[in-house]
Amino acid sequence: MAFSPAWRMFRRMQDSTFAAAVLLYAIAALNAWRVLPGARHLKVQRILVLPGLFLIAAATGILVIPMLRSALSRHLWISFRTGFGQSVISVLAGVGVLAAAATFVFWQTWAAAHGGRYPAGAFSGYAAGVGLLLAQTILARRLERDPTLRSQIEEP
């Protein structure tokens, strides 16, 4: 089964967005590890463990709860049908949202390094967003196996 170029580009956008989000998180985590005050166990808890739980909760919640799974699948299909993820502007918009979220995490880390509040919430929120992107990549693959949609995403 060969998919249409539009679907391949859309799926590639989903995968690339998830990969970029993970990479930005890793960079933010490395930066935070370097500049944040506190003991090693505090950093592990606030930068890795708690955000990891939020990532898992977001991804599994979406994939397990039928109402959420259906809503996100419908959103993905509408996004594909309207051309999102298939043009330069839509790709730049997606990257812009990721960059804005990562900038917020870096800003929160900088503020904490200079006496502000510890940025655990920023890391957990960003990780939940990464969980959402993971769920999107998985659901995009599931859409490919849907017999009613397959005819619309395969090459003629």
N, C-alpha and C positions, 0 to 999 in steps of 0.2 A: 504494500500500500504506500503510495507516494502522496505526500501532502502538498497542498498548494504553496507557492512562494509566500503568500500573505500569511498563511498559518505558520509556516516555518519561521518567518520573521517575528511574528507575535510570540511564539513559544520561545524563541531565542531572547526576546526582550524580557520575558518572565524570568528565564534562567539568569540572564545578565544582571538584572536588577537585584535578584537574590544574592548573586555572587558579589556584586558591588556593595550591598548592604553588609554582608559578612566581612568583607575586606575593610570597610570603613569602621565597623565595630572593632575589629582586631587592632587597627591603628589607634583608635580612641582608647582601647583598653591598655595597649602598650604605653601610650602617653600618660594615661592616668596612673598606671603602676609606677612610672618613673617620677611623677611630680606630686602625687597625693601623699599627705602625711598619714601616719597610722601604721600599725603592725601588719605583718604579712597576712595573718588570718582575717583581719578586717578587709583588706584589699581583695582577697580571694572571695570572701562572702559578698561584698558589694559590687565587684566588677564581674565576677564569673558565676557564682552559685545562684544568687537571687535573680539576676537577669536570665540565667539559664532556665530557671523555673518559669519565669514569665514567657520566655520563648516557647517552651514545651507546652505550657497552658494555652497560649494563643493558637499554636499550630494544631494541637490535638483537639482543643475545643471546637475549632472550625471544622475539622475533619470528622469529628464524632457526633456533634449535634446537628441533626438533619436540617433544621431551619437555617442555621448559620452556613452549613455546607451548600445548601440550595441557593441561598442568597449570594454567596461569593461565586458560585458556579454561574449563576445568571449574570452577575456583574462582569465576570470574565468573558462570557459569550457576547454580551452587549458591547464590551470594550473592543473585542475582536471585530465584530460586525460594523462598528463605527470607525474602525481604522486606527484605534489607539495602539501604540507600540509598533506601528508600521510606517511612521513618518519621522523625519528629523525633529520636528517640533514636539511631538509626543514623547519621543525618547529624551529630549532635553528637559521636558517638563518632569518626567519621572526622575531623572538624575538630579534635577534642581530640588525636588522634594527630599531626596536622600541627602543631598549636600546641606540643605537647611537643617535637617534633623541632626546630622553629624556635627554641624557648626554649633548647634545648641549644646550637644554633649561636650564638645571641646571647651565652650565658654563656661559651662558649669564646672568642668574640671579645673579650669584656670581660676575661677572664683574660689573654689574649695582650697586650692593650693595657696591662695592668698588670704586665708582666714574665713572663707564663706562656708556654707553648708556642704556636707558631703554629697556628691552627685549620684547617690544610689538610685534615686527616682528617674533621673535622666537615662542611666544605663538600662534600668529595667523597662522603661517605656520604649526605648529604641530596640531592645531585645524582643519585646512583644511585637513590634513592627516587623522585625526580621522573621518572627514566627508566622505572621500573616503572609509575608512574601513566600515563605516555605510552603505554606498551605496553597497559595496560588499556583506555584510550580507543580505541585502534586495534582491539583484539580485540573490544570490545563492538560495534563497527561490523561486524566480520566475522561475529559471531554473528547479526546481522540478516540476513545473506545465506545462512545455513545453512538449506537447505530443510526439514530435520527439526525445526529449532527455530522457524522462521518462524511456523508455525501457532500456536505457544504465545505468541508475542509480538505478533501482529497482533490488531487489534480484530475481534471476530466479525461 
